[in-house]
C-alpha cells in the first residue's frame, strides 16, 4: 500500500464544494471530506492514540441496521495485517508482524492456538476449504493444511508446500536455483487471490508484478507487470476467471487468461482519479457466467469507487463513488448487496446497494478503533437470516493493535418498507386524532338540555296567537 502527500492525519481538511459524490449517505453533508492525498505514513506509527476522536458530526443511526461490539483484544505481537475465516465459519485466522498465525474461535475470539511459520511478518493470508495460504516477508507463499476437531479443541497445522520451493545450496543444482530466483518476487508479496475452478493462485507484489501459480505442483505459470507502482490488491471473478488488480498508480486493471494458454492479457484499464487504490472487492455476480457485475475499489482519497459491468458489452464503466470517509480507504469486504469499508479515519462504514436501482445507502458508521482499520473479514450468521434480513459477524483489525468482533443485523428492504408503511399509517392516525381534538377545543359540543335551552313563552306560537286575539277584542 502506498500513500502520498504531506497532509497530516490530524489536519482536518476544508470541504471542497466542487467534489460531489455519486451518493451522499444520510446527513453526510455534515462530514468533513478526505484530503486528496493523505499522509505518507500513518501517524499511528509514531503518535500515541488520541484521548478523543477527531471531531466530526456523527451520523444518526439507521433503523435498518443494529450492531454492537462483541469483544476486543489487544495484541502484543504487532499489528494485524490480514484476517480470514476458516474451519467452515468456526475459525478466525490472523497474520501479524510476528512469525505466527493465530487461530480464534467465532465469535468470542477465544484463543485456539497458533502456527509458528518461522518466517517473520505475515503480510497476507487466504483460506479455501481446509487449505491456508500465507505470504511472508521473504517473498514466498506457504501452503498449510488446517484441521479442527471441535469448536473447543485446538487447531492442527501441517505444511504442504512452499511457492517457490526453497533454493538448493548445492552448486550442482545451479540451474534450479536460477529458475527459482526467476520465479520469486523481487519485493514483498502484498496480496493473494485464488481462482478455485482453475486452481490458480495469484500473488501481487510491491515489485509491480502479478504471478500465477499452479496450486497442484507449485510452479509459476505466468508473470506480468500489472502496474507502474506497487500492486496493492488482487481479486478474481469466480464466474469467468477475470483478474482485477489495483495499484499505487491509481488504476484498476482487468486481465483475462488467454484461452488454452497460461498467459494473461490486459482487457481494460479503469481509472477515475489519480489516487492510489488500496483495496478491491467483487460486490455482485451476474448470472449465466457473465462475471462480476459490480467491482468496488477503495482509494487514498477516501472514496469507494463503483465499477459496473454492462450486460451487453461486458465492459466496466464508472458508476459513481461512495463518499463519507475522511481519509484513505484501506480495506473492503462484501456480502450479497452489503459493502463494508475500513479507513484510516478509524471507522468502518456499512453500505447497501438497493435492489434494482443500484443506488447505494450508508447504513452505519461503526466506531471503536483508535487507529486506521487495516483489514476486515465478514461472515454470515445463518440463524439470524431466518428471522428476516441478514445477520453478520464482522472482524476488524487496526494499527492500534486491536482485534474486534462485531455483530450486525441488517433489516431486509421488505421489512423496512413494511415498517415505514406502518409508521406512516400510525402518523396519519395521530394527525387525525390531533385534528379532531383541535376541532373539539374550537367548537365545544352543544348540550341539548331542557332547563337551559327550552322554548321561552315569548317564542311560543300559542302565546303569540293569544296575544293577537286579545288585541282584536280590544278593537
TIVEX-197711 format. One record per residue (C-alpha): residue number from 1; x, y, z. Coordinates in steps of 0.02 Angstrom, whole numbers. Layout:
<nodes>
> i|px|py|pz
> NUM|X|Y|Z
...
</nodes>
This chain:
<nodes>
> i|px|py|pz
> 1|0|0|0
> 2|72|167|-48
> 3|8|334|13
> 4|66|504|-48
> 5|62|684|7
> 6|113|786|157
> 7|-52|821|246
> 8|-61|758|423
> 9|-195|640|482
> 10|-237|767|617
> 11|-262|913|498
> 12|-448|923|463
> 13|-469|972|280
> 14|-592|1102|224
> 15|-736|1038|117
> 16|-718|1065|-69
> 17|-888|1107|-146
> 18|-826|1053|-317
> 19|-809|872|-263
> 20|-977|785|-267
> 21|-1012|603|-237
> 22|-1122|482|-330
> 23|-1218|462|-169
> 24|-1208|551|-4
> 25|-1268|447|142
> 26|-1398|519|260
> 27|-1330|676|345
> 28|-1163|657|256
> 29|-1164|842|215
> 30|-1101|871|392
> 31|-948|760|367
> 32|-777|828|325
> 33|-712|766|159
> 34|-549|673|147
> 35|-393|756|78
> 36|-346|714|-99
> 37|-180|641|-45
> 38|-173|577|134
> 39|-19|564|242
> 40|134|475|176
> 41|143|360|327
> 42|10|325|453
> 43|34|438|607
> 44|-15|293|717
> 45|160|225|691
> 46|238|368|789
> 47|97|455|883
> 48|9|390|1037
> 49|-178|357|1016
> 50|-283|513|1046
> 51|-388|527|1201
> 52|-529|596|1097
> 53|-578|554|921
> 54|-558|678|780
> 55|-702|799|790
> 56|-845|770|671
> 57|-1032|763|673
> 58|-1084|582|699
> 59|-1211|505|582
> 60|-1377|464|661
> 61|-1407|276|672
> 62|-1513|200|535
> 63|-1665|96|586
> 64|-1613|-29|450
> 65|-1463|-94|548
> 66|-1421|-143|726
> 67|-1243|-178|780
> 68|-1133|-191|934
> 69|-955|-241|976
> 70|-943|-416|1049
> 71|-764|-414|1109
> 72|-596|-327|1087
> 73|-420|-397|1102
> 74|-256|-304|1114
> 75|-115|-395|1026
> 76|64|-386|1091
> 77|137|-465|934
> 78|124|-312|825
> 79|-7|-253|703
> 80|-125|-375|619
> 81|-107|-366|429
> 82|-232|-498|373
> 83|-391|-585|434
> 84|-476|-737|357
> 85|-622|-851|403
> 86|-585|-1037|408
> 87|-649|-1202|475
> 88|-819|-1184|390
> 89|-852|-1024|483
> 90|-790|-1084|653
> 91|-616|-1006|649
> 92|-537|-836|628
> 93|-356|-833|570
> 94|-245|-680|587
> 95|-73|-638|519
> 96|35|-504|600
> 97|210|-431|611
> 98|269|-587|701
> 99|303|-759|627
> 100|141|-828|698
> 101|-31|-859|626
> 102|-157|-865|767
> 103|-324|-955|770
> 104|-475|-886|861
> 105|-647|-958|892
> 106|-800|-871|823
> 107|-875|-760|884
> 108|-797|-734|1057
> 109|-616|-736|993
> 110|-560|-871|1115
> 111|-379|-921|1081
> 112|-367|-1091|994
> 113|-180|-1096|966
> 114|-51|-1033|844
> 115|56|-1083|697
> 116|241|-1040|703
> 117|291|-1011|523
> 118|473|-969|567
> 119|464|-829|441
> 120|427|-653|506
> 121|289|-537|452
> 122|138|-625|380
> 123|81|-497|251
> 124|-70|-587|179
> 125|-172|-744|212
> 126|-303|-834|109
> 127|-412|-983|154
> 128|-501|-1105|38
> 129|-584|-1252|123
> 130|-455|-1331|237
> 131|-307|-1253|146
> 132|-217|-1098|209
> 133|-102|-989|104
> 134|16|-868|193
> 135|128|-736|113
> 136|285|-685|208
> 137|420|-553|209
> 138|541|-674|124
> 139|435|-657|-36
> 140|370|-836|-28
> 141|200|-916|-4
> 142|174|-1063|115
> 143|31|-1185|97
> 144|-42|-1268|253
> 145|-174|-1398|291
> 146|-285|-1341|434
> 147|-389|-1462|538
> 148|-504|-1432|685
> 149|-591|-1575|776
> 150|-718|-1473|875
> 151|-756|-1294|924
> 152|-671|-1316|1094
> 153|-516|-1409|1036
> 154|-359|-1335|963
> 155|-309|-1321|782
> 156|-188|-1439|695
> 157|-72|-1372|560
> 158|29|-1462|428
> 159|141|-1382|299
> 160|104|-1440|122
> 161|212|-1337|4
> 162|310|-1176|-25
> 163|295|-1064|-179
> 164|427|-1058|-250
> 165|521|-1203|-173
> 166|671|-1162|-65
> 167|835|-1143|-157
> 168|956|-1289|-152
> 169|1128|-1240|-91
> 170|1223|-1372|-190
> 171|1314|-1297|-338
> 172|1265|-1446|-444
> 173|1089|-1378|-449
> 174|1135|-1201|-503
> 175|1009|-1204|-644
> 176|871|-1250|-524
> 177|924|-1108|-410
> 178|919|-985|-554
> 179|746|-1044|-604
> 180|683|-1023|-425
> 181|755|-848|-417
> 182|665|-803|-578
> 183|501|-867|-509
> 184|518|-774|-344
> 185|455|-596|-321
> 186|590|-464|-301
> 187|494|-373|-163
> 188|366|-419|-31
> 189|202|-501|-77
> 190|58|-386|-33
> 191|-98|-485|-83
> 192|-165|-656|-129
> 193|-312|-717|-235
> 194|-369|-891|-287
> 195|-463|-947|-442
> 196|-543|-1104|-375
> 197|-602|-1179|-540
> 198|-429|-1173|-619
> 199|-334|-1199|-455
> 200|-226|-1048|-490
> 201|-155|-939|-351
> 202|-118|-757|-392
> 203|11|-657|-294
> 204|30|-468|-307
> 205|191|-386|-254
> 206|271|-217|-222
> 207|385|-257|-369
> 208|237|-208|-483
> 209|209|-386|-545
> 210|75|-518|-525
> 211|120|-702|-531
> 212|6|-851|-566
> 213|47|-1014|-478
> 214|-21|-1188|-513
> 215|-79|-1247|-343
> 216|-53|-1431|-383
> 217|134|-1427|-413
> 218|182|-1251|-356
> 219|252|-1195|-524
> 220|240|-1015|-583
> 221|143|-1021|-746
> 222|141|-835|-785
> 223|216|-669|-730
> 224|157|-500|-794
> 225|192|-319|-747
> 226|24|-259|-685
> 227|53|-78|-632
> 228|178|64|-636
> 229|182|62|-446
> 230|155|-63|-308
> 231|16|-191|-328
> 232|-97|-170|-178
> 233|-243|-288|-214
> 234|-292|-435|-323
> 235|-465|-514|-337
> 236|-533|-647|-454
> 237|-709|-661|-525
> 238|-753|-842|-494
> 239|-885|-847|-631
> 240|-767|-814|-777
> 241|-592|-808|-702
> 242|-568|-622|-735
> 243|-423|-550|-634
> 244|-437|-375|-559
> 245|-282|-286|-496
> 246|-262|-120|-405
> 247|-104|-20|-386
> 248|-22|136|-320
> 249|-34|213|-495
> 250|-220|244|-465
> 251|-281|114|-589
> 252|-390|-40|-581
> 253|-347|-162|-720
> 254|-443|-310|-788
> 255|-348|-460|-854
> 256|-406|-615|-947
> 257|-317|-780|-962
> 258|-280|-822|-1143
> 259|-383|-971|-1198
> 260|-280|-1129|-1199
> 261|-128|-1042|-1127
> 262|-62|-985|-960
> 263|-27|-805|-1011
> 264|-139|-659|-964
> 265|-193|-514|-1073
> 266|-246|-340|-1018
> 267|-425|-304|-1071
> 268|-474|-144|-978
> 269|-397|-3|-876
> 270|-517|80|-753
> 271|-467|248|-684
> 272|-568|389|-610
> 273|-447|492|-504
> 274|-258|496|-488
> 275|-259|423|-313
> 276|-178|258|-257
> 277|-301|113|-249
> 278|-278|12|-89
> 279|-420|-115|-91
> 280|-534|-211|-210
> 281|-688|-319|-187
> 282|-815|-401|-301
> 283|-987|-347|-243
> 284|-1104|-444|-357
> 285|-1105|-577|-491
> 286|-1204|-588|-649
> 287|-1298|-743|-700
> 288|-1250|-856|-842
> 289|-1063|-841|-818
> 290|-1066|-655|-853
> 291|-936|-615|-722
> 292|-935|-488|-583
> 293|-1072|-358|-607
> 294|-1002|-238|-475
> 295|-822|-206|-425
> 296|-778|-85|-285
> 297|-609|-1|-262
> 298|-552|94|-108
> 299|-434|239|-136
> 300|-319|351|-36
> 301|-434|500|-68
> 302|-565|422|47
> 303|-684|369|-92
> 304|-751|197|-136
> 305|-770|195|-324
> 306|-903|88|-407
> 307|-869|-3|-570
> 308|-1023|-77|-651
> 309|-1022|-208|-788
> 310|-1127|-178|-942
> 311|-1236|-328|-983
> 312|-1217|-315|-1172
> 313|-1034|-272|-1199
> 314|-964|-345|-1039
> 315|-859|-190|-1012
> 316|-848|-95|-848
> 317|-890|89|-828
> 318|-879|206|-681
> 319|-1044|202|-588
> 320|-1005|336|-459
> 321|-923|333|-289
> 322|-967|315|-107
> 323|-925|469|-6
> 324|-905|475|183
> 325|-731|427|240
> 326|-617|572|282
> 327|-454|480|245
> 328|-388|334|144
> 329|-494|178|123
> 330|-379|33|169
> 331|-490|-122|157
> 332|-655|-182|85
> 333|-771|-331|109
> 334|-936|-380|28
> 335|-1079|-497|71
> 336|-1225|-505|-51
> 337|-1276|-322|-76
> 338|-1183|-257|77
> 339|-1012|-175|65
> 340|-901|-136|215
> 341|-757|-13|204
> 342|-620|14|332
> 343|-525|177|333
> 344|-377|273|401
> 345|-505|382|491
> 346|-529|234|614
> 347|-709|197|560
> 348|-797|56|468
> 349|-942|103|356
> 350|-1082|-15|304
> 351|-1160|19|133
> 352|-1307|-66|47
> 353|-1341|-74|-139
> 354|-1527|-56|-168
> 355|-1605|-193|-270
> 356|-1648|-144|-447
> 357|-1591|37|-445
> 358|-1411|5|-394
> 359|-1421|156|-279
> 360|-1308|145|-125
> 361|-1353|196|52
> 362|-1239|211|203
> 363|-1324|113|342
> 364|-1200|137|484
> 365|-1033|208|538
> 366|-952|88|661
> 367|-833|172|782
> 368|-721|96|914
> 369|-547|79|843
> 370|-414|205|890
> 371|-306|176|738
> 372|-326|154|549
> 373|-430|0|508
> 374|-308|-111|413
> 375|-413|-266|372
> 376|-588|-336|393
> 377|-673|-505|367
> 378|-859|-540|361
> 379|-960|-698|388
> 380|-1147|-731|380
> 381|-1232|-787|541
> 382|-1361|-907|469
> 383|-1478|-918|619
> 384|-1516|-732|602
> 385|-1561|-747|418
> 386|-1717|-847|463
> 387|-1779|-702|569
> 388|-1782|-589|417
> 389|-1643|-482|347
> 390|-1465|-541|368
> 391|-1352|-564|517
> 392|-1166|-536|502
> 393|-1012|-565|607
> 394|-878|-437|566
> 395|-696|-448|621
> 396|-583|-297|606
> 397|-403|-256|649
> 398|-319|-87|656
> 399|-148|-11|682
> 400|-187|14|867
> 401|-154|-174|882
> 402|-337|-205|922
> 403|-438|-351|854
> 404|-626|-327|868
> 405|-779|-436|837
> 406|-946|-356|791
> 407|-1121|-424|769
> 408|-1234|-341|641
> 409|-1415|-368|594
> 410|-1475|-283|437
> 411|-1663|-274|412
> 412|-1723|-330|241
> 413|-1790|-199|122
> 414|-1962|-282|127
> 415|-1966|-270|316
> 416|-1905|-91|307
> 417|-2044|-45|185
> 418|-2173|-129|297
> 419|-2104|-35|446
> 420|-2109|130|353
> 421|-2286|97|293
> 422|-2342|55|470
> 423|-2255|209|538
> 424|-2339|319|407
> 425|-2510|246|448
> 426|-2482|275|634
> 427|-2425|452|598
> 428|-2581|485|494
> 429|-2692|417|633
> 430|-2606|529|759
> 431|-2629|680|646
> 432|-2815|641|626
> 433|-2836|623|814
> 434|-2747|789|842
> 435|-2859|874|713
> 436|-3015|804|798
> 437|-2954|863|968
> 438|-2921|1036|895
> 439|-3097|1046|823
> 440|-3170|999|991
> 441|-3073|1136|1077
> 442|-3128|1267|949
> 443|-3314|1216|942
> 444|-3373|1144|1110
> 445|-3515|1019|1098
> 446|-3695|1089|1113
> 447|-3786|1023|1265
> 448|-3971|995|1219
> 449|-4042|1003|1395
> 450|-4219|1068|1427
> 451|-4177|1176|1577
> 452|-4053|1281|1482
> 453|-4110|1276|1302
> 454|-4301|1251|1313
> 455|-4425|1363|1215
> 456|-4471|1526|1305
> 457|-4653|1592|1311
> 458|-4607|1739|1202
> 459|-4565|1623|1060
> 460|-4716|1507|1086
> 461|-4842|1509|940
> 462|-4989|1487|1060
> 463|-4935|1638|1159
> 464|-4922|1743|1001
> 465|-5095|1686|943
> 466|-5174|1727|1111
> 467|-5096|1899|1109
> 468|-5167|1931|935
> 469|-5343|1883|991
> 470|-5332|1997|1141
> 471|-5283|2142|1030
> 472|-5431|2107|913
> 473|-5554|2101|1058
> 474|-5496|2272|1115
> 475|-5542|2347|949
</nodes>
